[in-house]
């Protein structure tokens, strides 16, 4: 479903305060499905956010009972085209304010290894802002440095109004734009959708649907639980819920088949392995390290 949108562009020299958001086709699937697969930054503003968020990660504060909480850190090895391509890290930070609402910054970082750096270097950072009181995503911030080109974006989701605002900026040519979209109340970005699934009562035979806003369109992510398996990943051997997830991405990151994700068969439902077969090739993400769980 294509989200309805309105657009406002700002001239290159505009001094209006910059705000950022997910949405450009070139990063949607890769930035979030390489580590979530589940990827996910540049400039003075990005560095400040990185320092602020990393200072909070690891701290624990009073919070609702959820499968994840501040201090959780998951590290994945990414393999693409049959070889190691890089690493992804997901961290849940502690309480901070986003648009005046207390929330948790969930930070997803991705970087390619030396071999893939020579093909397509990636240094990306994505933050989805999770409101643990309502279980909703407030918006996201994204910084990307790919082949020396820096992109920045910011989104804000207004669930009461059913609207999303997406602001994008390309550093190399100064182009910036603001667009607004109609979205279903309770929509998530793809990272938030994985967090939402971790709260659902996943069990063999169950089917869960989560509305996802990509930054320009809305689709229903459908998760079907096939059964229980024991799998071995870098972090150890686990009893896991094997699922198939249907996505709605387009272009090179349109899935040729359902994405397979294995979650721990416990109350935490940690993503252990993710396998995707896109038009441009296959991608596998395996959990190698976890802490704060």
C-alpha positions as CSV (number, residue, x, y, z in Angstrom):
1,X,0.0,0.0,0.0
2,X,1.5,3.3,-1.1
3,X,1.2,5.9,1.7
4,X,-0.3,9.2,0.7
5,X,2.2,12.0,1.0
6,X,2.7,15.7,0.8
7,X,6.1,17.3,0.2
8,X,7.9,20.4,1.2
9,X,11.4,21.1,-0.1
10,X,13.9,23.5,1.3
11,X,16.6,25.3,-0.7
12,X,20.2,24.2,-0.3
13,X,21.1,27.3,1.7
14,X,18.2,27.1,4.2
15,X,19.2,27.5,7.8
16,X,16.1,25.8,9.1
17,X,16.9,23.3,11.8
18,X,17.5,19.9,10.2
19,X,15.5,16.9,11.1
20,X,16.0,13.4,9.8
21,X,14.1,10.0,8.9
22,X,14.0,6.5,7.3
23,X,12.7,6.3,3.8
24,X,15.2,6.3,0.9
25,X,15.0,3.1,-1.2
26,X,18.7,2.5,-1.1
27,X,18.9,1.7,2.6
28,X,15.5,0.4,3.7
29,X,15.9,-3.3,3.6
30,X,19.7,-3.6,3.9
31,X,20.0,-1.3,6.8
32,X,17.5,-3.2,8.9
33,X,17.5,-6.7,7.6
34,X,21.2,-7.3,7.6
35,X,21.2,-7.1,11.4
36,X,17.5,-7.7,12.2
37,X,17.6,-9.2,9.0
38,X,17.2,-7.5,11.3
39,X,21.5,-2.7,8.9
40,X,22.2,0.3,10.8
41,X,26.1,7.1,10.8
42,X,28.4,11.1,10.0
43,X,29.1,14.7,11.0
44,X,29.1,16.6,14.2
45,X,25.4,16.0,15.0
46,X,25.8,12.3,14.5
47,X,28.8,12.2,16.8
48,X,27.0,13.9,19.6
49,X,24.0,11.5,19.4
50,X,26.4,8.6,19.4
51,X,28.2,9.9,22.5
52,X,24.9,10.6,24.3
53,X,23.3,7.2,23.5
54,X,26.4,5.1,24.2
55,X,26.7,6.8,27.6
56,X,23.2,5.5,28.4
57,X,23.6,2.0,27.1
58,X,24.2,-0.4,30.0
59,X,22.3,1.6,32.6
60,X,19.1,0.2,34.0
61,X,16.2,2.2,35.1
62,X,12.7,1.4,36.4
63,X,10.7,0.2,33.3
64,X,7.7,-1.9,32.3
65,X,8.3,-5.6,32.2
66,X,9.4,-6.4,28.6
67,X,11.4,-9.1,26.8
68,X,14.1,-6.4,26.2
69,X,15.3,-3.5,28.4
70,X,18.1,-1.0,28.7
71,X,21.5,-2.6,28.7
72,X,20.7,-5.4,26.2
73,X,23.3,-5.7,23.4
74,X,23.2,-8.2,20.6
75,X,26.1,-8.6,18.1
76,X,25.7,-10.4,14.8
77,X,28.1,-11.6,12.1
78,X,26.7,-10.8,8.6
79,X,27.4,-13.1,5.7
80,X,26.5,-12.1,2.1
81,X,27.1,-13.9,-1.2
82,X,28.6,-16.8,0.8
83,X,31.3,-14.8,2.7
84,X,31.7,-12.7,5.8
85,X,30.5,-9.2,5.0
86,X,30.5,-7.4,8.3
87,X,29.1,-7.0,11.7
88,X,25.9,-5.5,13.2
89,X,25.2,-4.5,16.7
90,X,21.9,-3.7,18.4
91,X,21.8,-1.9,21.7
92,X,18.9,-0.8,23.9
93,X,19.7,2.5,25.6
94,X,18.0,3.8,28.8
95,X,15.5,6.6,29.2
96,X,15.8,9.7,27.0
97,X,13.4,12.2,25.6
98,X,12.2,12.1,21.9
99,X,9.8,14.9,21.0
100,X,9.0,15.5,24.6
101,X,8.2,11.8,25.3
102,X,10.4,9.6,27.6
103,X,11.5,6.6,25.5
104,X,14.3,4.2,24.8
105,X,16.8,4.7,22.0
106,X,17.3,1.3,20.3
107,X,20.6,1.7,18.3
108,X,21.4,-0.5,15.3
109,X,24.9,-0.1,13.8
110,X,26.4,-1.9,10.8
111,X,29.8,-1.8,9.1
112,X,31.3,-3.9,6.4
113,X,34.6,-5.8,6.8
114,X,37.7,-5.1,4.7
115,X,36.8,-7.4,1.8
116,X,33.4,-5.8,1.3
117,X,34.8,-2.3,2.0
118,X,36.5,-2.6,-1.4
119,X,33.2,-3.4,-3.0
120,X,30.7,-1.2,-1.1
121,X,31.8,0.3,2.2
122,X,29.0,0.8,4.7
123,X,29.1,2.7,8.0
124,X,25.5,3.1,9.1
125,X,23.7,3.9,12.3
126,X,20.0,3.8,12.9
127,X,18.1,4.7,16.1
128,X,14.5,3.8,16.6
129,X,12.8,5.5,19.5
130,X,10.7,3.0,21.5
131,X,8.0,4.1,24.0
132,X,7.9,1.3,26.5
133,X,4.7,2.6,28.1
134,X,2.7,2.3,24.9
135,X,4.8,-0.3,23.0
136,X,4.9,2.1,20.0
137,X,7.7,3.7,17.9
138,X,7.9,7.5,18.1
139,X,10.2,7.9,15.1
140,X,13.7,7.2,14.0
141,X,17.1,8.8,13.2
142,X,19.4,7.5,10.5
143,X,23.0,8.4,9.5
144,X,24.7,6.6,6.6
145,X,28.1,6.8,5.1
146,X,28.3,4.7,2.0
147,X,31.0,5.0,-0.6
148,X,31.9,8.3,1.0
149,X,28.4,9.8,0.5
150,X,26.6,10.8,3.7
151,X,22.9,10.7,4.1
152,X,20.9,11.9,7.2
153,X,17.2,11.5,7.9
154,X,14.7,11.7,10.7
155,X,11.1,10.6,11.1
156,X,8.3,11.4,13.5
157,X,5.2,9.2,13.8
158,X,2.0,10.8,15.1
159,X,-0.2,7.8,15.9
160,X,-3.2,9.8,17.1
161,X,-3.3,11.8,13.8
162,X,-2.3,8.8,11.6
163,X,0.5,10.9,10.1
164,X,4.2,10.5,9.6
165,X,6.7,13.3,8.8
166,X,10.0,12.3,7.1
167,X,12.9,14.7,6.6
168,X,15.9,13.8,4.5
169,X,19.2,15.4,3.8
170,X,22.0,14.5,1.4
171,X,25.3,16.0,2.6
172,X,27.2,15.9,-0.7
173,X,24.8,18.1,-2.6
174,X,22.9,19.9,0.2
175,X,19.5,18.6,-1.0
176,X,16.9,18.3,1.8
177,X,13.2,17.6,1.7
178,X,10.2,17.1,4.1
179,X,7.3,14.8,3.3
180,X,4.2,13.8,5.2
181,X,2.4,10.5,4.8
182,X,-0.8,8.9,6.0
183,X,-0.1,5.8,8.1
184,X,-2.2,3.4,10.2
185,X,-2.1,4.2,13.9
186,X,0.3,1.8,15.6
187,X,2.7,1.5,12.6
188,X,6.4,0.6,13.2
189,X,9.6,0.9,11.3
190,X,11.2,-2.5,10.5
191,X,13.4,-2.4,13.6
192,X,10.4,-1.6,15.8
193,X,8.4,-4.4,14.1
194,X,11.0,-6.9,15.4
195,X,10.7,-5.5,18.9
196,X,6.9,-5.8,18.6
197,X,7.2,-9.4,17.6
198,X,9.3,-10.1,20.7
199,X,6.3,-9.0,22.8
200,X,3.8,-11.2,21.0
201,X,2.9,-14.7,22.2
202,X,4.8,-16.6,19.5
203,X,4.0,-20.3,19.4
204,X,4.0,-23.0,16.8
205,X,1.1,-22.4,14.4
206,X,0.6,-18.8,15.4
207,X,0.5,-15.9,12.9
208,X,1.3,-12.3,13.8
209,X,0.8,-9.2,11.7
210,X,2.6,-5.9,12.2
211,X,2.0,-2.7,10.1
212,X,5.3,-1.4,8.9
213,X,6.0,2.1,7.5
214,X,9.2,2.1,5.4
215,X,9.4,5.9,4.9
216,X,7.3,6.0,1.7
217,X,4.9,3.0,1.9
218,X,3.0,0.8,4.4
219,X,2.8,-2.9,4.3
220,X,1.8,-5.7,6.8
221,X,4.7,-7.8,8.0
222,X,3.4,-11.3,8.5
223,X,5.2,-13.7,10.9
224,X,4.3,-17.4,10.8
225,X,5.7,-19.6,13.5
226,X,6.6,-23.0,11.9
227,X,7.8,-24.9,14.9
228,X,10.6,-25.4,17.4
229,X,14.2,-26.3,16.5
230,X,17.6,-26.5,18.1
231,X,20.1,-24.3,16.3
232,X,23.8,-23.5,16.8
233,X,25.1,-19.9,16.4
234,X,28.3,-18.2,17.5
235,X,26.7,-17.3,20.9
236,X,25.8,-21.0,21.6
237,X,23.2,-23.6,21.1
238,X,19.5,-22.7,21.6
239,X,16.0,-24.1,21.6
240,X,14.4,-21.7,19.0
241,X,11.1,-20.7,17.5
242,X,11.5,-21.1,13.7
243,X,9.5,-18.4,11.8
244,X,8.9,-17.2,8.2
245,X,8.3,-13.5,7.7
246,X,6.7,-12.0,4.7
247,X,8.0,-8.5,3.8
248,X,6.8,-5.8,1.4
249,X,10.0,-4.2,0.2
250,X,10.5,-3.4,-3.5
251,X,13.4,-3.3,-6.0
252,X,16.8,-5.0,-5.2
253,X,15.7,-5.7,-1.7
254,X,12.5,-7.4,-2.6
255,X,12.7,-10.8,-1.0
256,X,12.6,-13.7,-3.4
257,X,11.2,-15.9,-0.7
258,X,10.1,-15.5,2.9
259,X,12.7,-14.3,5.3
260,X,13.5,-16.9,8.0
261,X,14.1,-15.8,11.6
262,X,14.8,-17.9,14.6
263,X,13.9,-16.5,18.1
264,X,14.8,-18.0,21.4
265,X,11.9,-20.1,22.8
266,X,11.7,-18.2,26.0
267,X,10.2,-14.9,27.3
268,X,13.0,-12.9,25.8
269,X,12.5,-14.1,22.2
270,X,16.0,-13.0,21.1
271,X,16.6,-13.1,17.3
272,X,19.3,-15.8,16.9
273,X,19.6,-16.1,13.1
274,X,18.1,-14.3,10.1
275,X,18.2,-15.6,6.5
276,X,17.1,-13.6,3.5
277,X,17.3,-14.1,-0.2
278,X,17.0,-10.8,-2.0
279,X,17.1,-10.1,-5.7
280,X,20.8,-9.0,-5.3
281,X,21.8,-12.1,-3.3
282,X,21.5,-14.0,0.0
283,X,22.2,-12.6,3.4
284,X,22.6,-14.4,6.8
285,X,23.0,-12.8,10.2
286,X,24.1,-15.0,13.2
287,X,24.1,-14.0,16.8
288,X,27.8,-14.1,18.1
289,X,27.5,-12.3,21.4
290,X,24.8,-11.1,23.8
291,X,24.9,-9.2,27.1
292,X,22.5,-7.5,29.4
293,X,19.8,-10.1,28.7
